[in-house]
Amino acid sequence: MNELKKVDHAAWEWLRGHNPKLWCKHAFSYYSKCDVLMNNIFESFNETILLARDKPILTMAEWIRTYIMNRISSLREKLSRWEQNIMPMPKKRLNTEIQKAGNWIATWGNGEEFEVEMIGGGQRFTVDKL
């Protein structure tokens, strides 16, 4: 912020007038996973092509193309043996959510609204279907 203040005082004033949770990553209540995901993808890619990085550009491109073709082929073969409709990790998460949802009872209210109550009382919410 101090560097911004030196460059553009008006921008610095404008940002100070807004809640940091709306514009500054360190103040977010959750962490954006986009840059982390991209960074991990690039780190993984760079580690994979270490064997080819010192080669001439066309040889390196051919090595990468062959590697990707082999990877796609092996993943396709692995997937063809998979007999379930849902992959293991999403299925585990779905089962967890199903267990949690089993403690709630939904009662139709009016139109698109439902009242959802936790079994045993305590919490009750009105939920709009949309």
N, C-alpha and C positions, 0 to 999 in steps of 0.2 A: 504494500500500500504506500510506503514511503517513496518507492521508486516511481509509482504512478503519480503521486502528488507532485513530484518534480517535473514529470513530463506533461501532465494535463490536470491542473488543479480542479477544473470543472468536473471532470470524470471522477476524480477522487471524492469530491463533495457529493456527487450523485450516488456513488456506491455507499458512502457513509450513511446516506439517508434511507437505505434499504436494508432489510434484515439479511445478514450474511447467510442464513439458511437457504435463501432463495438463489444465491449466486456463487457462493464460495464452497468448494468441495470439502474443505476441512470442517465446515459447520453442518454438513448434511447429516441427517439422522440415520441415513443408510449410505453405504458406499456404492458408488456407481461401479459396475463390474466391467463396463465396456473397455476402458483403457487397460485394465488388468488382463482381461481376456486377450486383447490384441497383443499386449506385451508378451504374455505366455505363449501365444501362437508363434510370434516371431522368434522368441528364444528357443522354442522347440524346433522350429524350422532351421535356424542357424546351427543348432547342435547337430541336426540330421545331415546337413550338407557340408559338415566339416571335412569329410573325405574328398569332396569335390571342389572346395573353395580355392584351392591352389592350382587348379587346372585352367587351361585356356577357356574362354567364355563359351565357345560352342560345345566343347567337351563337358563343361560343367552343366550347361543347359540340357544336354543329352542325358547326363547322369541323373539330373533332377526329374526329367520326363520319365525315364525308365523306373526310377524309384517310385514316383507317384502312380504309374501304371501298375506296378507290382503291389503297391499298398491297396489300391482300389480293388484289384483282383482278389487279394487275400481277404479283404473286408467283405466283398460280395460273397465269397465262398463261406465265410463264417456266418454271415447273415442268412444264407440259404439253409443252414442247418438249424437256425433258430425257429422254434415251433410256437412261440408265444406271440400275442398281439402287441404286448407292451414290453419294452426293454427292462432289465432288472432294476436299475436305480429309480426310474420314474415309477415302476410298479411298487417298489418299497415305499416311496413317498406317498403314492396314492393309497396304499393300505394303511399308512399312518393316519392320513386325513380321513379315511373311512372310519377308522376306530374312533377318532375324535368326534366325528359327526354323529356317531351312534349314541352319544350322550345328549342329543338335542331332539326335540319334537317340534315339527312345523305344523301350524294350524292356519288354514286359509282364512284370510280376513275379508278384504273387500277388493274386488278387481284383481289387480296384480300384486297386492300386498299380502304378506304372511306374517304371523307372529311366531317367533322361534323362541322356545323356552328350554333351558337346561333341565334335564331330568333331576329331580330332587330339589327344584327351585333355585332361587338365588339370582339367576340372570335371565332376562327376557328382553328381546329386541323385536322391533318391527322392521321387516325386510321388504324392499321393493324388488319384484322379480326381475325387472329390467336393470 
